[in-house]
Amino acid sequence: MRWISISLKSYYDLNKICRNGCDFIRILGLDIGDKWIGVAISDELLFTAQPLKTILRESNRQAYEELYEIISEYNIEKVVVGLPKNMNNTVGPQAEKVIKFSKKLGNKFGVEIIYIDERLSSISANKILIEGNVRRENRKKYIDKIAATYILQTYLDRQ
C-alpha cells in the first residue's frame, strides 16, 4: 500500500478526483445473519466506519456475488466479521455458520478475514436507532448495517 501524507482539505479533494483510480485500501465490516448481512466500510484513512448497505440473503451465491461487487469496487483486502459468541464466550451453532460463510468468502476472493466478538452489537445498534428517534417498524431496515458499523469501528479503534 502507498501512504500519502496530505492535509485534510487535500484528502477530500483527492477523494473526489480519485474514486476508483487510486490504490486506497479500505476495510469491510460484516454482521452476518441467516436472512440479512449488514455491511459497513471504512474511510480511506481507516479512521471511521460508515454503514454501506444491508444485503437480503436469498442464497449464499447471491450474497457472495453482492459482496464481490463491493470488494472489487472499494479495493477491499480485509473483512472484519462479527462473531456471535455465546455469553459464556463459547462458539455456538450461529457462530459456526458465520465462520463457515466467512472462510469461504476469504478463500473465494482472497481477502483476509478478521473475527471480532459481536456480542451486544445489535443491542448497541438498536440503542443508537432509538436515540435517533427511528420508529420501531423502520429499525429493522437499519439495524444490521449499524451493527456492522459498530463491529468495524471497534476493530478500527483497536488498531
C-alpha positions in Angstrom: 0.0 0.0 0.0 1.2 3.5 -0.7 0.8 6.0 2.1 0.4 9.7 1.2 0.9 12.5 3.7 -1.7 15.1 2.9 -3.7 17.8 4.6 -7.4 17.1 5.4 -8.5 19.6 2.6 -6.2 17.9 0.1 -7.5 14.5 1.2 -11.1 15.5 0.4 -10.0 17.0 -3.0 -8.1 13.8 -3.8 -11.0 11.6 -2.8 -13.3 13.4 -5.3 -10.8 13.0 -8.1 -9.6 9.5 -7.3 -12.7 7.4 -6.7 -11.6 4.2 -8.4 -8.2 5.2 -9.9 -6.1 5.2 -6.7 -4.9 2.3 -4.6 -6.6 3.3 -1.3 -7.3 0.2 0.7 -10.5 0.0 2.7 -11.8 -2.5 5.2 -15.2 -4.1 5.1 -17.3 -4.9 8.2 -19.9 -7.6 8.2 -22.7 -8.5 10.5 -23.7 -11.9 9.0 -27.1 -13.4 9.8 -29.3 -16.1 8.3 -31.5 -13.6 6.5 -29.6 -10.3 6.3 -26.0 -9.3 6.1 -25.2 -5.8 7.4 -22.3 -4.2 5.5 -20.1 -1.3 6.7 -17.0 0.2 5.1 -14.0 2.2 6.4 -12.9 5.5 5.1 -9.7 5.5 3.1 -7.6 6.6 6.1 -9.0 3.7 8.2 -10.3 6.1 10.9 -14.1 5.7 10.7 -16.6 3.1 9.7 -19.8 4.1 7.8 -22.8 1.9 7.1 -23.0 0.9 3.4 -25.9 -1.4 2.9 -27.9 -4.4 4.0 -27.9 -7.5 1.8 -31.0 -9.7 1.8 -29.5 -13.2 1.8 -31.7 -15.1 -0.6 -28.9 -17.6 -1.3 -25.2 -17.8 -0.5 -24.4 -17.5 -4.1 -26.3 -14.2 -4.4 -24.7 -12.9 -1.2 -21.2 -13.8 -2.4 -21.9 -12.0 -5.7 -23.0 -8.8 -4.0 -20.1 -8.9 -1.6 -17.7 -9.5 -4.5 -19.0 -6.3 -6.2 -18.3 -4.3 -3.0 -14.9 -5.9 -2.6 -13.9 -5.1 -6.1 -15.4 -1.6 -6.2 -13.7 -0.5 -2.9 -10.4 -2.3 -3.2 -11.1 -4.4 0.0 -8.3 -6.5 1.4 -9.6 -7.2 4.9 -13.0 -8.1 6.1 -13.9 -7.8 9.8 -16.7 -10.2 10.7 -18.7 -10.1 13.8 -18.6 -13.4 15.6 -21.8 -14.1 17.6 -20.3 -15.9 20.6 -22.4 -17.2 23.4 -22.4 -15.1 26.6 -20.1 -17.7 28.2 -17.6 -17.0 25.4 -18.2 -20.3 23.6 -18.8 -20.7 19.9 -22.3 -21.9 19.2 -24.1 -23.0 16.1 -24.7 -19.5 14.8 -21.0 -18.6 15.2 -20.1 -21.8 13.3 -22.3 -20.7 10.4 -20.7 -17.3 10.3 -17.2 -18.9 10.4 -18.1 -21.2 7.5 -19.5 -18.4 5.4 -16.6 -16.1 6.1 -13.9 -18.7 5.4 -15.5 -19.3 2.0 -15.6 -15.6 1.4 -11.9 -15.3 2.2 -11.0 -18.2 0.0 -13.1 -17.1 -3.0 -12.0 -13.5 -3.1 -8.5 -13.6 -1.5 -9.4 -11.3 1.4 -8.1 -11.6 5.0 -10.9 -12.4 7.4 -10.7 -11.0 10.9 -13.2 -12.1 13.6 -14.3 -9.7 16.3 -16.6 -10.5 19.2 -20.0 -9.1 18.3 -21.9 -9.8 21.5 -24.2 -6.9 22.2 -23.5 -5.2 18.9 -27.2 -5.5 17.8 -28.3 -4.2 21.2 -25.9 -1.2 20.8 -27.2 -0.6 17.2 -30.8 -0.7 18.4 -30.0 1.8 21.2 -28.4 4.1 18.6 -31.6 3.9 16.4 -33.8 4.6 19.4 -31.7 7.6 20.4 -32.0 8.8 16.8 -35.9 8.6 17.0 -36.1 5.9 14.3 -39.6 4.4 14.5 -39.8 0.7 15.7 -41.1 -0.5 12.4 -38.3 1.1 10.5 -35.4 -0.1 12.7 -35.1 -3.5 11.0 -34.1 -1.7 7.8 -31.0 -0.2 9.5 -30.1 -2.4 12.4 -27.8 -4.9 10.5 -25.7 -2.2 8.8 -25.5 -0.2 12.0 -24.3 -3.4 13.8 -21.7 -3.9 11.0 -20.6 -0.3 11.5 -20.2 -0.9 15.2 -18.2 -4.1 14.6 -15.9 -2.4 12.1 -15.4 0.8 14.2 -14.5 -1.4 17.2 -11.8 -3.0 15.1 -10.5 0.3 13.7 -10.3 1.8 17.2 -8.1 -1.1 18.4 -5.6 -0.5 15.6 
